Amino acid sequence: MQNDEMKLQKRKTGIVSLDNVSEGGLPSGQATLVLGQAAAGKTVLSLQILARAIERGEGGVFVTFEESPAQVKRDVASFSWGEKLLTSERWQLIDARPRFGAEAAGEFDIEGLLSIVGAAIAKTHANWVVFDGIDQLLQYQPDPKVAIDQVRRINDYCESKGWTLLLIGKAMDESLAPAHLEGIEFLLSATLVLSARVVGQQLNRSLRIAKFRGSRHVADELPVVMDDDGIQLPYHEYLPTAEVVASNERISTGVSRLDKLLGGGIYRGSSLLVSGRPGTAKSTLAGSFAEAAARRGERTLYVSFDEIESPYVRNLTSVGINLRDPIDNGLVQFVDLSAFALRVTEHFLTLRRLIDTFDPHCLIIDPVSALLKASGAEGATMATEHLIDLVRRRGITTLLTSLSGVGDPEGEATQGQVSTLADSWIVLDYNVRGGERNRSLSIVKSRGSAHSNQERELLLSDAGIDLADVYEHGSEVLMGTARAAKVREDAVAQRHRKLEREQRRLDLQRQLEQAERERDLFKAKLDLENAEMAETDQLEDSFREDIRQRRDPEQENPDEPSNLDAVNDKAQWQ
Amino acid sequence: MPMLILFITGTAPRSQRARSNLGKMLDRLNLNDVKPFEVDLLEQPDQGIEHGIFATPSLLKFDSSGEVSILYGDLSVEERLQKFLSDLD
């Protein structure tokens, strides 16, 4: 119980990403120092927090020491949440700008300010208080120590009243305190630093939690995007969720022979990088993947950088890939973006919002390397890392293409670490040989799959993509006409060999048949001879018996019948 | 007709010092007929918003042309105070 009371209480800012990186919001009933250069977004941040608080039914008081109330209202009106804030009665805007030409003749207190804010809070039941630019007032304090004491006084007062205060001040160079208030960062339990730097002619905003006493928080400098919705930390909108379950389901790339090489397709929820030089059919492969997804009834978010929809779709039609129908029936959402138009973080935010609204099964970014052209101090690595992390967590099967240079298959993809992050990587290329250019495809990696290590020839026709086995000739692989010529040559030779063999077989067959016919003939002759010989033998036997009988003195003439009987009788008696 | 308003907060030491410093200076400048108004922001916070006064003590001066000037602090810097009041006579 006591522990709970001692524990730091936080109040949600309502800016989801800020609540994520601060693990629950800003210290409740305490002051948070918000520092930044001009145009870093300090005022917007505090107004946005107020707007979100008011949406939740809380209230606030905004005390401006620097901008006019009209200017503050104009700031508010330019955001999507502005209208609601401007018409709400649960907040009060107090103009506390020091008068022009004011001077100081000694030290002063800020009890009056606290009393005025207290009265306003009593009316609006507020729990948020913003002091925007209090350094404008405190700079009149002759002794900086007194000014710092007064910040402490403000902090203590807020704590006693339970107000959550945002104390906004201008950052001076590397210092963590506004001018004239050096040291207040040690007094307060939390400090946010906003910065705005010009890199590559573009303004890059960032936010850093420089201090958060007693609380875990993300301490990195976080890229900020400011758009109609106000300040966003695009990479921190979502907390890492529970373990992602790895799917064992394979889905088709739309090219059945490629699926076979990949061991049945790519895993659902995995990412595939297709890199290659211009004209190596990266987009065609991407289109084929989207078409296959549409055939399965799945939604695909198709993001094209620097190439607009209608020529893109037309070009795919010429190689037999129909994206028009899936676009028309809503299975493919085609989005063309201009890489140069936005900073890399803004592109990430755009992509994330598209993913949020369309909730696709598959995502294609053609080419992801275009992101590298977009400027941004934070670089493309962060965007691609977060993008791949996001799609992996959402289970979105992703195909990214990347442009590479001559003799540099990894090319730009490696700059964004895409080739390291992607689960599978296919390199498309062409071989120039025998006066022609032939496209080739090889699988560089495919996590969790036994995959072919062979380079294949990629064939494009009006029926789409197909792969041909390359022809190995010694240590070379042959493609295109060379492959076809070699294949033909070999086929002719093979046909020759086959015919020769057949001829020989027939010859032997014929010889065998002839031999069999002769054998039959000889056998017939032999049989005949045997029969003749048997007959001859019998005749000779009976002739010999006849003679023997004729020569027997006891015998009568065997030609007479009585004698024959006598012979038989004798045989009986013997 | 010039007018002075001294904004204070209760019995805060700086507020009391300002009241005393202002009285002494008005004496010294023979401006005894100038009677400064006093506004306690602890009791009348709305007056602070109306006049744009958030630091106490603060001395607000409306001169005859209606122009408003302000001097922050406990008025312990005499020459500043004297200069501030110089056009009242």
HADDOCK unambig.tbl for C-alpha pairs under 7 A between the chains (distance, minus, plus):
assign (segid A and resid 96 and name CA) (segid B and resid 52 and name CA) 5.84 0.50 0.50
assign (segid A and resid 96 and name CA) (segid B and resid 54 and name CA) 6.61 0.50 0.50
assign (segid A and resid 102 and name CA) (segid B and resid 69 and name CA) 6.68 0.50 0.50
assign (segid A and resid 102 and name CA) (segid B and resid 70 and name CA) 5.18 0.50 0.50
assign (segid A and resid 102 and name CA) (segid B and resid 71 and name CA) 5.95 0.50 0.50
assign (segid A and resid 103 and name CA) (segid B and resid 70 and name CA) 6.62 0.50 0.50
assign (segid A and resid 103 and name CA) (segid B and resid 71 and name CA) 4.98 0.50 0.50
assign (segid A and resid 103 and name CA) (segid B and resid 72 and name CA) 6.10 0.50 0.50
assign (segid A and resid 104 and name CA) (segid B and resid 71 and name CA) 5.18 0.50 0.50
assign (segid A and resid 104 and name CA) (segid B and resid 72 and name CA) 4.30 0.50 0.50
assign (segid A and resid 104 and name CA) (segid B and resid 73 and name CA) 5.55 0.50 0.50
assign (segid A and resid 105 and name CA) (segid B and resid 71 and name CA) 6.41 0.50 0.50
assign (segid A and resid 105 and name CA) (segid B and resid 72 and name CA) 5.93 0.50 0.50
assign (segid A and resid 105 and name CA) (segid B and resid 73 and name CA) 5.11 0.50 0.50
assign (segid A and resid 105 and name CA) (segid B and resid 74 and name CA) 6.48 0.50 0.50
assign (segid A and resid 105 and name CA) (segid B and resid 75 and name CA) 4.72 0.50 0.50
assign (segid A and resid 105 and name CA) (segid B and resid 76 and name CA) 6.03 0.50 0.50
assign (segid A and resid 105 and name CA) (segid B and resid 77 and name CA) 4.89 0.50 0.50
assign (segid A and resid 105 and name CA) (segid B and resid 80 and name CA) 5.87 0.50 0.50
assign (segid A and resid 105 and name CA) (segid B and resid 81 and name CA) 6.57 0.50 0.50
assign (segid A and resid 106 and name CA) (segid B and resid 73 and name CA) 4.25 0.50 0.50
assign (segid A and resid 106 and name CA) (segid B and resid 74 and name CA) 4.91 0.50 0.50
assign (segid A and resid 106 and name CA) (segid B and resid 75 and name CA) 5.33 0.50 0.50
assign (segid A and resid 106 and name CA) (segid B and resid 76 and name CA) 5.26 0.50 0.50
assign (segid A and resid 106 and name CA) (segid B and resid 77 and name CA) 5.85 0.50 0.50
assign (segid A and resid 107 and name CA) (segid B and resid 73 and name CA) 4.46 0.50 0.50
assign (segid A and resid 107 and name CA) (segid B and resid 74 and name CA) 5.60 0.50 0.50
assign (segid A and resid 108 and name CA) (segid B and resid 14 and name CA) 6.49 0.50 0.50
assign (segid A and resid 108 and name CA) (segid B and resid 55 and name CA) 6.19 0.50 0.50
assign (segid A and resid 108 and name CA) (segid B and resid 56 and name CA) 5.40 0.50 0.50
assign (segid A and resid 108 and name CA) (segid B and resid 57 and name CA) 5.73 0.50 0.50
assign (segid A and resid 108 and name CA) (segid B and resid 72 and name CA) 6.58 0.50 0.50
assign (segid A and resid 108 and name CA) (segid B and resid 73 and name CA) 4.31 0.50 0.50
assign (segid A and resid 108 and name CA) (segid B and resid 74 and name CA) 6.07 0.50 0.50
assign (segid A and resid 109 and name CA) (segid B and resid 55 and name CA) 5.75 0.50 0.50
assign (segid A and resid 109 and name CA) (segid B and resid 56 and name CA) 5.12 0.50 0.50
assign (segid A and resid 109 and name CA) (segid B and resid 57 and name CA) 6.84 0.50 0.50
assign (segid A and resid 110 and name CA) (segid B and resid 54 and name CA) 6.60 0.50 0.50
assign (segid A and resid 110 and name CA) (segid B and resid 55 and name CA) 5.01 0.50 0.50
assign (segid A and resid 110 and name CA) (segid B and resid 56 and name CA) 6.23 0.50 0.50
assign (segid A and resid 111 and name CA) (segid B and resid 9 and name CA) 6.47 0.50 0.50
assign (segid A and resid 111 and name CA) (segid B and resid 56 and name CA) 6.99 0.50 0.50
assign (segid A and resid 112 and name CA) (segid B and resid 9 and name CA) 6.01 0.50 0.50
assign (segid A and resid 112 and name CA) (segid B and resid 41 and name CA) 5.26 0.50 0.50
assign (segid A and resid 112 and name CA) (segid B and resid 42 and name CA) 6.44 0.50 0.50
assign (segid A and resid 112 and name CA) (segid B and resid 54 and name CA) 5.40 0.50 0.50
assign (segid A and resid 112 and name CA) (segid B and resid 55 and name CA) 5.87 0.50 0.50
assign (segid A and resid 112 and name CA) (segid B and resid 56 and name CA) 5.91 0.50 0.50
assign (segid A and resid 113 and name CA) (segid B and resid 54 and name CA) 4.50 0.50 0.50
assign (segid A and resid 113 and name CA) (segid B and resid 55 and name CA) 6.35 0.50 0.50
assign (segid A and resid 115 and name CA) (segid B and resid 41 and name CA) 6.59 0.50 0.50
assign (segid A and resid 115 and name CA) (segid B and resid 42 and name CA) 5.55 0.50 0.50
assign (segid A and resid 115 and name CA) (segid B and resid 45 and name CA) 6.01 0.50 0.50
assign (segid A and resid 116 and name CA) (segid B and resid 45 and name CA) 4.62 0.50 0.50
assign (segid A and resid 116 and name CA) (segid B and resid 46 and name CA) 6.74 0.50 0.50
assign (segid A and resid 116 and name CA) (segid B and resid 48 and name CA) 6.81 0.50 0.50
assign (segid A and resid 119 and name CA) (segid B and resid 45 and name CA) 6.70 0.50 0.50
